[in-house]
Amino acid sequence: MAKYLLLKHYRGAPPAVNDVPMDKWTPEEVTAHVQYMNDFAARLEGTGEFVDGQALAPEGTFVRYDGPGRPPVTDGPFAETKDLVAGWMVIDVDSYDRAIELAGELSAAPGAGGRPIHEWLELRPFLTAPPTVTE
């Protein structure tokens, strides 16, 4: 089994086919989208392929260490993850092909008008071993 992270983006990915921002959807369209996501996760729980997943609030702060005795630094001159990542799901599957299949299915979640979004999802494998460094 191999673990993969599926990232849903607010922006930063190529535009979806049904590219209507969620804040323009009706309450019923939002409910249908969330239900699709929940049903998808429940089905993967049944097959043992679901690990975890969460939607993320748009608020967030970057924080980094700034040296001994100094307060952490927040935010900075870079693209902010809080503006980019809408949510995530971790799956544990038998193959890369299965991960691709599930990501494609998740991309079909309904959006505006009840039509599939066809959104781009970022599929990232978990690092299973540290990289080898040679001199």
PyMOL commands that set and color helices and strands:
alter all, ss='L'
color gray80, all
select helices_A, chain A and resi 22-24+27-47+81-84+96-106+112-114
alter helices_A, ss='H'
color red, helices_A
select strands_A, chain A and resi 2-9+50-55+63-64+73-74+85-93+121-125
alter strands_A, ss='S'
color yellow, strands_A
deselect
rebuild
show_as cartoon
